[in-house]
């Protein structure tokens, strides 16, 4: 009998890969170094022809932005329209997300904060969107059965709503760094709670 594989996908939005590699080699990121040593990894390029907001939908669905027509969720042109407007949930096909496909195939999934995504609805598992992202486009969406809602409530609100809300200069950057570090601890705690709760 074949057993389904367990897969962990980690996407680091706006992470500078050369710094992560250097810090991993220096021993400053031992968990990341261990993951990189034992599993596949990819360094993604950002071609000028693809807007940065198009990359996450491509990763999340395996479909090109040319097919999905998702380029910049906060404000973009739509086919047949003459003015910019945000992408709405109706403009996005969450049934194409790879975790939606896995859920429909009978796999148990947990999806936490993929950028620019909307709720896939009735997943076989846990879904938490727009909680700990740095540039929220949509409202918080959560499918947290049973004890997971309580675990999230214990962690509290994520401290960074948008990086753009911090003023420039040393004081604003120091506040942003402090809030990001608090956010890392809250997200880390919730993810560890989640991983301990299920196989």
N, CA, C and O atoms as a DFTB+ gen file, in Angstrom:
796 C
 N C O
     1  1       0.839      -1.181       0.000
     2  2       0.000       0.000       0.000
     3  2       0.884       1.245       0.000
     4  3       1.808       1.351       0.806
     5  1       0.610       2.165      -0.881
     6  2       1.369       3.410      -0.950
     7  2       0.841       4.398       0.078
     8  3      -0.370       4.565       0.227
     9  1       1.745       5.042       0.776
    10  2       1.372       6.078       1.734
    11  2       1.638       7.435       1.081
    12  3       2.651       7.606       0.403
    13  1       0.748       8.387       1.276
    14  2       0.993       9.710       0.692
    15  2       2.202      10.375       1.350
    16  3       2.445      10.217       2.546
    17  1       2.934      11.103       0.556
    18  2       4.095      11.826       1.083
    19  2       3.636      13.008       1.915
    20  3       2.574      13.582       1.674
    21  1       4.447      13.360       2.892
    22  2       4.218      14.591       3.623
    23  2       5.094      15.657       2.992
    24  3       6.294      15.455       2.806
    25  1       4.497      16.785       2.665
    26  2       5.201      17.848       1.955
    27  2       5.071      19.134       2.754
    28  3       3.979      19.493       3.194
    29  1       6.175      19.815       2.938
    30  2       6.185      21.128       3.568
    31  2       6.724      22.113       2.541
    32  3       7.845      21.961       2.055
    33  1       5.936      23.109       2.217
    34  2       6.359      24.147       1.283
    35  2       6.542      25.439       2.068
    36  3       5.634      25.877       2.773
    37  1       7.703      26.039       1.944
    38  2       7.987      27.307       2.618
    39  2       8.342      28.329       1.548
    40  3       9.297      28.138       0.795
    41  1       7.585      29.401       1.482
    42  2       7.883      30.495       0.567
    43  2       8.261      31.714       1.371
    44  3       7.519      32.119       2.267
    45  1       9.387      32.302       1.075
    46  2       9.869      33.469       1.822
    47  2       9.750      34.702       0.936
    48  3      10.600      34.953       0.082
    49  1       8.699      35.457       1.149
    50  2       8.406      36.629       0.334
    51  2       9.429      37.731       0.613
    52  3       9.642      38.117       1.762
    53  1      10.047      38.224      -0.436
    54  2      11.005      39.333      -0.375
    55  2      12.276      38.989       0.396
    56  3      12.986      39.888       0.846
    57  1      12.571      37.701       0.554
    58  2      13.800      37.304       1.244
    59  2      14.978      37.401       0.277
    60  3      14.865      37.017      -0.887
    61  1      16.072      37.900       0.748
    62  2      17.284      38.000      -0.064
    63  2      18.029      36.670       0.032
    64  3      18.624      36.362       1.065
    65  1      17.997      35.888      -1.038
    66  2      18.512      34.519      -0.995
    67  2      20.000      34.458      -0.663
    68  3      20.428      33.541       0.038
    69  1      20.793      35.405      -1.143
    70  2      22.226      35.337      -0.849
    71  2      22.503      35.528       0.639
    72  3      23.435      34.930       1.176
    73  1      21.698      36.360       1.312
    74  2      21.868      36.524       2.762
    75  2      21.446      35.253       3.496
    76  3      22.127      34.819       4.426
    77  1      20.330      34.657       3.084
    78  2      19.883      33.416       3.725
    79  2      20.932      32.317       3.569
    80  3      21.204      31.579       4.516
    81  1      21.518      32.207       2.380
    82  2      22.545      31.193       2.150
    83  2      23.781      31.464       3.003
    84  3      24.349      30.540       3.586
    85  1      24.200      32.729       3.077
    86  2      25.384      33.068       3.866
    87  2      25.135      32.802       5.351
    88  3      25.973      32.202       6.023
    89  1      23.980      33.250       5.867
    90  2      23.682      33.051       7.286
    91  2      23.496      31.575       7.612
    92  3      23.831      31.141       8.715
    93  1      22.966      30.797       6.668
    94  2      22.852      29.351       6.881
    95  2      24.244      28.731       6.983
    96  3      24.502      27.920       7.872
    97  1      25.139      29.111       6.072
    98  2      26.502      28.583       6.084
    99  2      27.254      28.986       7.351
   100  3      28.109      28.240       7.827
   101  1      26.939      30.163       7.899
   102  2      27.595      30.647       9.125
   103  2      26.997      30.012      10.382
   104  3      27.509      30.219      11.482
   105  1      25.928      29.246      10.226
   106  2      25.297      28.614      11.386
   107  2      24.259      29.479      12.076
   108  3      23.763      29.111      13.141
   109  1      23.918      30.622      11.494
   110  2      22.948      31.524      12.119
   111  2      21.507      31.119      11.834
   112  3      20.592      31.559      12.530
   113  1      21.296      30.284      10.818
   114  2      19.958      29.795      10.470
   115  2      20.003      28.265      10.368
   116  3      19.865      27.719       9.273
   117  1      20.194      27.571      11.489
   118  2      20.405      26.117      11.421
   119  2      19.194      25.342      10.893
   120  3      19.367      24.351      10.184
   121  1      17.991      25.768      11.220
   122  2      16.814      25.039      10.734
   123  2      16.686      25.182       9.222
   124  3      16.395      24.211       8.524
   125  1      16.902      26.380       8.725
   126  2      16.834      26.605       7.276
   127  2      17.948      25.834       6.570
   128  3      17.724      25.269       5.500
   129  1      19.148      25.806       7.160
   130  2      20.262      25.060       6.573
   131  2      19.933      23.573       6.497
   132  3      20.230      22.920       5.497
   133  1      19.318      23.036       7.553
   134  2      18.963      21.612       7.561
   135  2      17.908      21.300       6.512
   136  3      17.994      20.280       5.828
   137  1      16.909      22.173       6.378
   138  2      15.888      21.961       5.356
   139  2      16.497      22.012       3.953
   140  3      16.182      21.181       3.101
   141  1      17.366      22.989       3.724
   142  2      17.982      23.137       2.407
   143  2      18.871      21.948       2.076
   144  3      19.002      21.575       0.910
   145  1      19.490      21.342       3.105
   146  2      20.388      20.209       2.873
   147  2      19.634      18.916       2.581
   148  3      20.182      18.008       1.958
   149  1      18.379      18.826       3.025
   150  2      17.653      17.555       2.900
   151  2      16.506      17.574       1.906
   152  3      15.916      16.527       1.637
   153  1      16.176      18.719       1.361
   154  2      15.048      18.787       0.438
   155  2      15.370      19.651      -0.763
   156  3      16.385      20.348      -0.777
   157  1      14.516      19.611      -1.767
   158  2      14.767      20.445      -2.944
   159  2      14.538      21.921      -2.637
   160  3      13.716      22.269      -1.789
   161  1      15.256      22.766      -3.321
   162  2      15.073      24.209      -3.177
   163  2      15.227      24.836      -4.546
   164  3      15.905      24.298      -5.421
   165  1      14.592      25.975      -4.719
   166  2      14.652      26.699      -5.980
   167  2      14.904      28.157      -5.699
   168  3      14.350      28.724      -4.757
   169  1      15.729      28.757      -6.506
   170  2      15.903      30.205      -6.458
   171  2      15.117      30.765      -7.641
   172  3      15.397      30.453      -8.799
   173  1      14.141      31.586      -7.328
   174  2      13.274      32.141      -8.358
   175  2      13.788      33.494      -8.807
   176  3      14.195      34.319      -7.989
   177  1      13.767      33.714     -10.097
   178  2      14.100      35.014     -10.639
   179  2      12.843      35.837     -10.813
   180  3      11.737      35.297     -10.847
   181  1      13.009      37.131     -10.923
   182  2      11.888      38.013     -11.190
   183  2      12.147      38.713     -12.509
   184  3      12.758      39.781     -12.535
   185  1      11.689      38.124     -13.604
   186  2      11.915      38.787     -14.882
   187  2      11.147      40.091     -14.953
   188  3      10.045      40.199     -14.415
   189  1      11.715      41.061     -15.604
   190  2      11.101      42.381     -15.692
   191  2       9.715      42.321     -16.326
   192  3       8.864      43.164     -16.043
   193  1       9.484      41.322     -17.188
   194  2       8.195      41.227     -17.850
   195  2       7.067      40.811     -16.890
   196  3       5.891      41.021     -17.184
   197  1       7.428      40.233     -15.762
   198  2       6.426      39.766     -14.799
   199  2       6.398      40.711     -13.610
   200  3       7.413      40.886     -12.936
   201  1       5.266      41.313     -13.349
   202  2       5.155      42.181     -12.175
   203  2       5.299      41.347     -10.905
   204  3       4.882      40.189     -10.888
   205  1       5.880      41.907      -9.839
   206  2       6.081      41.132      -8.615
   207  2       4.797      40.510      -8.069
   208  3       4.835      39.415      -7.508
   209  1       3.668      41.189      -8.225
   210  2       2.405      40.646      -7.728
   211  2       1.907      39.441      -8.501
   212  3       0.981      38.763      -8.056
   213  1       2.502      39.163      -9.643
   214  2       2.078      38.013     -10.448
   215  2       2.793      36.738     -10.043
   216  3       2.330      35.642     -10.360
   217  1       3.908      36.863      -9.353
   218  2       4.724      35.689      -9.055
   219  2       4.015      34.742      -8.087
   220  3       4.013      33.531      -8.308
   221  1       3.409      35.277      -7.010
   222  2       2.768      34.382      -6.041
   223  2       1.597      33.615      -6.644
   224  3       1.497      32.413      -6.397
   225  1       0.710      34.225      -7.413
   226  2      -0.339      33.416      -8.042
   227  2       0.221      32.325      -8.958
   228  3      -0.356      31.243      -9.066
   229  1       1.342      32.615      -9.615
   230  2       1.951      31.589     -10.465
   231  2       2.462      30.428      -9.630
   232  3       2.278      29.270     -10.003
   233  1       3.102      30.724      -8.506
   234  2       3.598      29.666      -7.611
   235  2       2.425      28.885      -7.018
   236  3       2.460      27.657      -6.955
   237  1       1.398      29.596      -6.589
   238  2       0.282      28.958      -5.883
   239  2      -0.608      28.112      -6.782
   240  3      -1.305      27.217      -6.303
   241  1      -0.588      28.389      -8.076
   242  2      -1.481      27.656      -8.984
   243  2      -0.747      26.879     -10.070
   244  3      -1.331      25.976     -10.669
   245  1       0.493      27.197     -10.336
   246  2       1.196      26.572     -11.446
   247  2       0.735      27.086     -12.795
   248  3       1.068      26.509     -13.830
   249  1      -0.030      28.167     -12.791
   250  2      -0.547      28.759     -14.031
   251  2       0.121      30.107     -14.249
   252  3       0.365      30.844     -13.293
   253  1       0.418      30.433     -15.499
   254  2       1.061      31.707     -15.785
   255  2       0.098      32.861     -15.517
   256  3      -1.121      32.701     -15.589
   257  1       0.664      34.020     -15.208
   258  2      -0.168      35.199     -14.974
   259  2      -0.927      35.587     -16.237
   260  3      -1.957      36.257     -16.164
   261  1      -0.422      35.167     -17.393
   262  2      -1.144      35.429     -18.634
   263  2      -2.470      34.691     -18.700
   264  3      -3.426      35.170     -19.309
   265  1      -2.524      33.515     -18.066
   266  2      -3.776      32.753     -18.044
   267  2      -4.693      33.209     -16.905
   268  3      -5.914      33.250     -17.059
   269  1      -4.095      33.547     -15.767
   270  2      -4.926      33.901     -14.608
   271  2      -5.320      35.370     -14.600
   272  3      -6.279      35.742     -13.925
   273  1      -4.601      36.212     -15.336
   274  2      -4.840      37.663     -15.366
   275  2      -4.749      38.277     -13.977
   276  3      -5.550      39.138     -13.612
   277  1      -3.758      37.822     -13.203
   278  2      -3.496      38.371     -11.874
   279  2      -2.079      38.941     -11.879
   280  3      -1.094      38.204     -11.904
   281  1      -2.003      40.274     -11.856
   282  2      -0.712      40.934     -11.955
   283  2      -0.387      41.768     -10.716
   284  3       0.740      41.731     -10.220
   285  1      -1.361      42.513     -10.221
   286  2      -1.139      43.396      -9.079
   287  2      -2.466      43.516      -8.346
   288  3      -3.302      44.348      -8.701
   289  1      -2.660      42.694      -7.332
   290  2      -3.959      42.564      -6.664
   291  2      -4.573      43.871      -6.180
   292  3      -5.789      44.034      -6.281
   293  1      -3.778      44.819      -5.654
   294  2      -4.420      46.047      -5.161
   295  2      -5.014      46.939      -6.241
   296  3      -5.957      47.678      -5.962
   297  1      -4.489      46.895      -7.478
   298  2      -4.943      47.857      -8.484
   299  2      -4.432      47.446      -9.860
   300  3      -3.242      47.586     -10.144
   301  1      -5.305      46.948     -10.703
   302  2      -4.860      46.562     -12.035
   303  2      -5.976      46.738     -13.054
   304  3      -7.149      46.843     -12.696
   305  1      -5.602      46.768     -14.311
   306  2      -6.584      46.785     -15.398
   307  2      -7.188      45.396     -15.561
   308  3      -6.518      44.381     -15.367
   309  1      -8.455      45.376     -15.917
   310  2      -9.158      44.119     -16.187
   311  2      -9.611      44.126     -17.638
   312  3      -9.899      45.182     -18.201
   313  1      -9.673      42.955     -18.237
   314  2     -10.071      42.832     -19.638
   315  2     -11.401      43.534     -19.869
   316  3     -12.372      43.290     -19.152
   317  1     -11.442      44.402     -20.869
   318  2     -12.670      45.091     -21.233
   319  2     -12.986      46.307     -20.390
   320  3     -14.020      46.942     -20.593
   321  1     -12.113      46.650     -19.441
   322  2     -12.365      47.807     -18.570
   323  2     -11.299      48.875     -18.824
   324  3     -10.184      48.559     -19.238
   325  1     -11.643      50.117     -18.578
   326  2     -10.739      51.217     -18.863
   327  2     -10.143      51.886     -17.656
   328  3      -9.454      52.896     -17.801
   329  1     -10.381      51.361     -16.454
   330  2      -9.783      51.975     -15.269
   331  2      -9.247      50.891     -14.336
   332  3      -9.691      49.744     -14.372
   333  1      -8.302      51.272     -13.516
   334  2      -7.718      50.338     -12.559
   335  2      -8.701      50.049     -11.438
   336  3      -9.450      50.930     -11.016
   337  1      -8.696      48.824     -10.962
   338  2      -9.450      48.462      -9.763
   339  2      -8.800      47.231      -9.143
   340  3      -8.098      46.493      -9.833
   341  1      -9.025      46.999      -7.846
   342  2      -8.428      45.822      -7.194
   343  2      -9.040      44.526      -7.721
   344  3     -10.160      44.509      -8.233
   345  1      -8.283      43.452      -7.583
   346  2      -8.834      42.130      -7.840
   347  2      -9.759      41.769      -6.683
   348  3      -9.400      41.959      -5.521
   349  1     -10.929      41.257      -6.986
   350  2     -11.850      40.789      -5.952
   351  2     -11.755      39.275      -5.853
   352  3     -11.115      38.629      -6.683
   353  1     -12.391      38.718      -4.842
   354  2     -12.389      37.265      -4.687
   355  2     -12.956      36.598      -5.933
   356  3     -12.498      35.527      -6.332
   357  1     -13.953      37.230      -6.547
   358  2     -14.579      36.655      -7.736
   359  2     -13.628      36.622      -8.935
   360  3     -13.828      35.838      -9.863
   361  1     -12.590      37.473      -8.919
   362  2     -11.613      37.496     -10.004
   363  2     -10.577      36.377      -9.876
   364  3      -9.833      36.107     -10.819
   365  1     -10.528      35.732      -8.721
   366  2      -9.496      34.741      -8.417
   367  2     -10.137      33.362      -8.344
   368  3     -11.241      33.218      -7.818
   369  1      -9.465      32.364      -8.859
   370  2      -9.975      30.992      -8.822
   371  2      -9.250      30.165      -7.779
   372  3      -8.291      29.470      -8.113
   373  1      -9.687      30.218      -6.502
   374  2      -8.962      29.488      -5.461
   375  2      -8.987      27.972      -5.648
   376  3      -8.225      27.255      -4.998
   377  1      -9.853      27.483      -6.528
   378  2      -9.871      26.039      -6.779
   379  2      -8.601      25.577      -7.488
   380  3      -8.325      24.379      -7.546
   381  1      -7.820      26.527      -8.031
   382  2      -6.579      26.180      -8.720
   383  2      -5.364      26.155      -7.789
   384  3      -4.304      25.678      -8.193
   385  1      -5.488      26.654      -6.559
   386  2      -4.356      26.602      -5.633
   387  2      -3.922      25.147      -5.451
   388  3      -4.762      24.248      -5.432
   389  1      -2.626      24.915      -5.318
   390  2      -2.162      23.528      -5.185
   391  2      -2.694      22.878      -3.916
   392  3      -2.889      21.663      -3.895
   393  1      -2.936      23.649      -2.856
   394  2      -3.492      23.052      -1.638
   395  2      -4.966      22.698      -1.822
   396  3      -5.455      21.762      -1.190
   397  1      -5.675      23.426      -2.670
   398  2      -7.063      23.065      -2.984
   399  2      -7.107      21.753      -3.754
   400  3      -7.944      20.891      -3.488
   401  1      -6.195      21.616      -4.711
   402  2      -6.120      20.382      -5.492
   403  2      -5.789      19.203      -4.578
   404  3      -6.401      18.141      -4.690
   405  1      -4.824      19.386      -3.673
   406  2      -4.452      18.322      -2.742
   407  2      -5.621      17.959      -1.826
   408  3      -5.865      16.782      -1.561
   409  1      -6.340      18.967      -1.346
   410  2      -7.489      18.718      -0.473
   411  2      -8.559      17.912      -1.198
   412  3      -9.111      16.965      -0.638
   413  1      -8.851      18.279      -2.425
   414  2      -9.862      17.530      -3.204
   415  2      -9.423      16.098      -3.465
   416  3     -10.258      15.212      -3.646
   417  1      -8.098      15.866      -3.486
   418  2      -7.575      14.515      -3.714
   419  2      -7.551      13.695      -2.432
   420  3      -7.098      12.550      -2.436
   421  1      -8.036      14.274      -1.329
   422  2      -8.126      13.539      -0.073
   423  2      -6.994      13.784       0.901
   424  3      -6.955      13.157       1.960
   425  1      -6.067      14.681       0.575
   426  2      -4.960      14.986       1.483
   427  2      -5.406      16.000       2.534
   428  3      -6.236      16.869       2.265
   429  1      -4.849      15.877       3.719
   430  2      -5.076      16.857       4.768
   431  2      -4.067      17.980       4.553
   432  3      -2.881      17.716       4.360
   433  1      -4.525      19.221       4.583
   434  2      -3.651      20.353       4.291
   435  2      -3.742      21.402       5.397
   436  3      -4.745      21.504       6.102
   437  1      -2.683      22.163       5.524
   438  2      -2.663      23.352       6.372
   439  2      -2.004      24.446       5.550
   440  3      -0.872      24.286       5.093
   441  1      -2.689      25.531       5.365
   442  2      -2.145      26.632       4.568
   443  2      -2.191      27.893       5.428
   444  3      -3.248      28.308       5.903
   445  1      -1.013      28.488       5.612
   446  2      -0.880      29.645       6.492
   447  2      -0.236      30.795       5.725
   448  3       0.929      30.717       5.334
   449  1      -0.994      31.848       5.517
   450  2      -0.511      33.123       4.986
   451  2       0.184      33.098       3.633
   452  3       1.221      33.746       3.491
   453  1      -0.322      32.393       2.638
   454  2       0.266      32.591       1.307
   455  2      -0.111      33.988       0.811
   456  3      -1.262      34.397       0.960
   457  1       0.824      34.719       0.230
   458  2       0.533      36.096      -0.185
   459  2      -0.570      36.196      -1.235
   460  3      -0.691      35.345      -2.117
   461  1      -1.352      37.231      -1.121
   462  2      -2.361      37.604      -2.118
   463  2      -3.331      36.475      -2.460
   464  3      -3.737      36.346      -3.615
   465  1      -3.704      35.666      -1.489
   466  2      -4.630      34.569      -1.772
   467  2      -5.948      34.802      -1.046
   468  3      -6.030      35.575      -0.092
   469  1      -6.972      34.110      -1.527
   470  2      -8.308      34.198      -0.937
   471  2      -8.709      32.811      -0.454
   472  3      -8.099      31.811      -0.833
   473  1      -9.724      32.761       0.372
   474  2     -10.138      31.488       0.951
   475  2     -10.586      30.513      -0.120
   476  3     -11.329      30.863      -1.037
   477  1     -10.119      29.289       0.017
   478  2     -10.516      28.227      -0.906
   479  2     -11.818      27.572      -0.457
   480  3     -12.365      26.726      -1.164
   481  1     -12.310      27.958       0.709
   482  2     -13.581      27.398       1.172
   483  2     -13.389      26.143       1.992
   484  3     -12.604      26.127       2.940
   485  1     -14.090      25.109       1.636
   486  2     -14.178      23.902       2.444
   487  2     -12.955      23.005       2.232
   488  3     -13.019      22.031       1.482
   489  1     -11.861      23.331       2.886
   490  2     -10.648      22.525       2.772
   491  2     -10.660      21.386       3.774
   492  3     -11.292      21.475       4.827
   493  1      -9.966      20.334       3.442
   494  2      -9.731      19.240       4.376
   495  2      -8.516      19.621       5.215
   496  3      -7.411      19.129       4.988
   497  1      -8.736      20.502       6.184
   498  2      -7.625      20.942       7.008
   499  2      -7.814      22.320       7.587
   500  3      -8.915      22.702       7.983
   501  1      -6.720      23.064       7.632
   502  2      -6.642      24.354       8.311
   503  2      -6.248      25.421       7.294
   504  3      -5.380      25.204       6.448
   505  1      -6.899      26.571       7.393
   506  2      -6.598      27.675       6.492
   507  2      -6.579      28.974       7.297
   508  3      -7.532      29.285       8.011
   509  1      -5.489      29.725       7.176
   510  2      -5.374      31.034       7.827
   511  2      -4.722      31.976       6.828
   512  3      -3.564      31.796       6.453
   513  1      -5.473      32.977       6.403
   514  2      -4.995      33.893       5.366
   515  2      -5.035      35.335       5.856
   516  3      -5.945      35.738       6.581
   517  1      -4.035      36.099       5.449
   518  2      -3.963      37.534       5.721
   519  2      -3.817      37.839       7.217
   520  3      -4.239      38.903       7.670
   521  1      -3.232      36.930       7.977
   522  2      -2.993      37.188       9.393
   523  2      -1.608      37.792       9.574
   524  3      -1.480      38.896      10.103
   525  1      -0.574      37.087       9.144
   526  2       0.789      37.550       9.362
   527  2       1.516      37.850       8.074
   528  3       2.657      37.425       7.891
   529  1       0.875      38.573       7.179
   530  2       1.539      38.998       5.944
   531  2       1.913      40.464       6.062
   532  3       1.334      41.194       6.866
   533  1       2.872      40.894       5.269
   534  2       3.364      42.272       5.419
   535  2       2.585      43.286       4.581
   536  3       2.745      44.492       4.769
   537  1       1.762      42.822       3.679
   538  2       0.966      43.761       2.878
   539  2      -0.385      43.126       2.552
   540  3      -0.594      42.564       1.477
   541  1      -1.279      43.235       3.507
   542  2      -2.590      42.609       3.351
   543  2      -3.379      43.279       2.232
   544  3      -3.432      44.505       2.129
   545  1      -3.983      42.451       1.407
   546  2      -4.830      42.939       0.333
   547  2      -6.293      42.641       0.638
   548  3      -7.179      43.416       0.279
   549  1      -6.545      41.512       1.304
   550  2      -7.893      41.049       1.598
   551  2      -8.080      40.939       3.107
   552  3      -7.101      40.947       3.852
   553  1      -9.330      40.836       3.565
   554  2      -9.552      40.686       5.001
   555  2      -9.064      39.329       5.509
   556  3      -8.891      38.382       4.743
   557  1      -8.851      39.266       6.803
   558  2      -8.490      38.014       7.458
   559  2      -9.521      36.943       7.120
   560  3     -10.725      37.190       7.184
   561  1      -9.048      35.763       6.764
   562  2      -9.928      34.625       6.498
   563  2      -9.353      33.427       7.236
   564  3      -8.159      33.143       7.136
   565  1     -10.195      32.732       7.969
   566  2      -9.710      31.604       8.750
   567  2     -10.714      30.460       8.733
   568  3     -11.914      30.656       8.925
   569  1     -10.200      29.284       8.501
   570  2     -10.949      28.043       8.683
   571  2     -10.129      27.259       9.699
   572  3      -9.232      26.493       9.346
   573  1     -10.458      27.470      10.959
   574  2      -9.677      26.898      12.055
   575  2     -10.588      26.026      12.920
   576  3     -11.149      26.504      13.905
   577  1     -10.736      24.767      12.562
   578  2     -11.631      23.905      13.328
   579  2     -11.125      23.648      14.739
   580  3      -9.921      23.575      14.983
   581  1     -12.065      23.513      15.654
   582  2     -11.762      23.104      17.026
   583  2     -10.782      23.994      17.744
   584  3     -10.979      25.203      17.863
   585  1      -9.734      23.381      18.217
   586  2      -8.783      24.059      19.105
   587  2      -7.906      25.092      18.388
   588  3      -7.262      25.905      19.051
   589  1      -7.867      25.080      17.062
   590  2      -6.960      25.979      16.350
   591  2      -7.357      27.441      16.518
   592  3      -6.485      28.305      16.612
   593  1      -8.643      27.735      16.557
   594  2      -9.079      29.115      16.773
   595  2      -8.608      29.611      18.129
   596  3      -8.182      30.758      18.257
   597  1      -8.681      28.756      19.141
   598  2      -8.216      29.128      20.481
   599  2      -6.704      29.329      20.490
   600  3      -6.203      30.246      21.142
   601  1      -5.980      28.483      19.775
   602  2      -4.526      28.630      19.709
   603  2      -4.141      29.960      19.074
   604  3      -3.210      30.625      19.530
   605  1      -4.857      30.348      18.021
   606  2      -4.569      31.620      17.373
   607  2      -4.923      32.790      18.286
   608  3      -4.183      33.771      18.357
   609  1      -6.055      32.689      18.984
   610  2      -6.461      33.753      19.910
   611  2      -5.407      33.951      20.996
   612  3      -5.160      35.080      21.421
   613  1      -4.780      32.857      21.450
   614  2      -3.716      32.965      22.454
   615  2      -2.523      33.756      21.911
   616  3      -1.860      34.476      22.659
   617  1      -2.258      33.624      20.635
   618  2      -1.118      34.318      20.029
   619  2      -1.409      35.796      19.812
   620  3      -0.497      36.620      19.862
   621  1      -2.657      36.135      19.573
   622  2      -3.035      37.530      19.406
   623  2      -2.868      38.037      17.987
   624  3      -2.486      37.296      17.082
   625  1      -3.156      39.286      17.817
   626  2      -3.087      39.954      16.516
   627  2      -1.635      40.040      16.046
   628  3      -0.725      40.260      16.845
   629  1      -1.435      39.865      14.755
   630  2      -0.093      40.016      14.192
   631  2       0.272      41.501      14.233
   632  3      -0.549      42.333      13.845
   633  1       1.480      41.865      14.691
   634  2       1.777      43.276      14.960
   635  2       2.023      44.172      13.743
   636  3       1.962      45.394      13.878
   637  1       2.296      43.614      12.568
   638  2       2.575      44.447      11.394
   639  2       1.414      44.320      10.427
   640  3       1.211      43.264       9.828
   641  1       0.650      45.397      10.273
   642  2      -0.452      45.364       9.315
   643  2       0.058      45.637       7.910
   644  3      -0.354      44.980       6.953
   645  1       0.951      46.605       7.788
   646  2       1.552      46.939       6.494
   647  2       2.898      47.603       6.750
   648  3       3.016      48.484       7.602
   649  1       3.900      47.175       6.010
   650  2       5.226      47.796       6.136
   651  2       5.182      49.277       5.784
   652  3       5.972      50.067       6.300
   653  1       4.258      49.649       4.907
   654  2       4.169      51.028       4.453
   655  2       3.636      51.976       5.526
   656  3       3.686      53.192       5.342
   657  1       3.137      51.459       6.623
   658  2       2.602      52.327       7.687
   659  2       3.676      52.833       8.637
   660  3       3.372      53.592       9.558
   661  1       4.913      52.434       8.436
   662  2       6.007      52.887       9.288
   663  2       6.720      54.024       8.580
   664  3       7.031      53.931       7.392
   665  1       6.976      55.094       9.313
   666  2       7.627      56.235       8.681
   667  2       9.084      55.896       8.371
   668  3       9.692      55.057       9.035
   669  1       9.621      56.543       7.378
   670  2      11.007      56.289       7.004
   671  2      11.929      56.911       8.041
   672  3      11.518      57.761       8.831
   673  1      13.153      56.484       8.026
   674  2      14.124      56.983       8.998
   675  2      14.385      55.947      10.071
   676  3      13.690      54.935      10.165
   677  1      15.380      56.208      10.864
   678  2      15.843      55.228      11.844
   679  2      14.749      54.829      12.835
   680  3      14.596      53.644      13.132
   681  1      13.992      55.791      13.350
   682  2      12.955      55.465      14.333
   683  2      11.890      54.544      13.769
   684  3      11.501      53.575      14.421
   685  1      11.415      54.832      12.573
   686  2      10.408      53.994      11.945
   687  2      10.930      52.612      11.614
   688  3      10.226      51.616      11.780
   689  1      12.192      52.549      11.135
   690  2      12.789      51.256      10.796
   691  2      12.997      50.405      12.042
   692  3      12.803      49.191      12.000
   693  1      13.392      51.032      13.156
   694  2      13.584      50.280      14.399
   695  2      12.248      49.742      14.933
   696  3      12.181      48.621      15.436
   697  1      11.183      50.557      14.818
   698  2       9.858      50.089      15.230
   699  2       9.396      48.932      14.362
   700  3       8.851      47.951      14.868
   701  1       9.614      49.045      13.039
   702  2       9.235      47.972      12.122
   703  2       9.995      46.694      12.457
   704  3       9.397      45.619      12.502
   705  1      11.285      46.790      12.688
   706  2      12.083      45.615      13.026
   707  2      11.567      44.964      14.314
   708  3      11.414      43.745      14.379
   709  1      11.301      45.779      15.333
   710  2      10.801      45.231      16.597
   711  2       9.458      44.531      16.401
   712  3       9.230      43.458      16.960
   713  1       8.571      45.132      15.610
   714  2       7.265      44.513      15.363
   715  2       7.391      43.248      14.519
   716  3       6.668      42.279      14.750
   717  1       8.299      43.246      13.547
   718  2       8.521      42.044      12.743
   719  2       9.038      40.898      13.609
   720  3       8.613      39.754      13.451
   721  1       9.955      41.207      14.522
   722  2      10.483      40.167      15.408
   723  2       9.387      39.625      16.332
   724  3       9.330      38.422      16.586
   725  1       8.512      40.512      16.838
   726  2       7.375      40.030      17.638
   727  2       6.458      39.164      16.786
   728  3       5.939      38.151      17.256
   729  1       6.258      39.568      15.523
   730  2       5.429      38.782      14.613
   731  2       6.013      37.414      14.333
   732  3       5.282      36.426      14.256
   733  1       7.351      37.348      14.176
   734  2       8.014      36.056      13.957
   735  2       7.729      35.127      15.128
   736  3       7.417      33.954      14.923
   737  1       7.830      35.627      16.337
   738  2       7.588      34.779      17.510
   739  2       6.130      34.318      17.576
   740  3       5.861      33.168      17.923
   741  1       5.194      35.204      17.247
   742  2       3.775      34.805      17.273
   743  2       3.481      33.753      16.211
   744  3       2.801      32.762      16.478
   745  1       3.997      33.976      15.007
   746  2       3.744      33.006      13.934
   747  2       4.452      31.695      14.235
   748  3       3.886      30.622      14.031
   749  1       5.683      31.773      14.720
   750  2       6.421      30.561      15.091
   751  2       5.643      29.751      16.123
   752  3       5.513      28.533      16.000
   753  1       5.130      30.434      17.134
   754  2       4.378      29.734      18.175
   755  2       3.134      29.057      17.626
   756  3       2.842      27.912      17.969
   757  1       2.395      29.769      16.768
   758  2       1.177      29.182      16.207
   759  2       1.506      27.996      15.313
   760  3       0.826      26.971      15.375
   761  1       2.541      28.118      14.480
   762  2       2.903      27.019      13.584
   763  2       3.371      25.796      14.365
   764  3       3.039      24.667      14.002
   765  1       4.132      26.005      15.425
   766  2       4.559      24.867      16.246
   767  2       3.362      24.214      16.937
   768  3       3.286      22.988      17.019
   769  1       2.426      25.027      17.434
   770  2       1.195      24.467      18.009
   771  2       0.471      23.608      16.984
   772  3       0.001      22.514      17.297
   773  1       0.386      24.108      15.765
   774  2      -0.297      23.397      14.694
   775  2       0.404      22.088      14.358
   776  3      -0.250      21.054      14.220
   777  1       1.713      22.123      14.227
   778  2       2.475      20.917      13.890
   779  2       2.422      19.879      15.004
   780  3       2.436      18.679      14.733
   781  1       2.362      20.327      16.244
   782  2       2.265      19.378      17.364
   783  2       0.888      18.736      17.466
   784  3       0.738      17.670      18.063
   785  1      -0.113      19.382      16.886
   786  2      -1.495      18.922      17.045
   787  2      -1.850      17.789      16.101
   788  3      -2.777      17.026      16.375
   789  1      -1.132      17.665      14.993
   790  2      -1.488      16.651      13.991
   791  2      -0.253      16.011      13.424
   792  3       0.843      16.566      13.504
   793  1      -0.432      14.820      12.838
   794  2       0.655      14.109      12.181
   795  2       1.012      14.832      10.886
   796  3       1.913      14.399      10.166
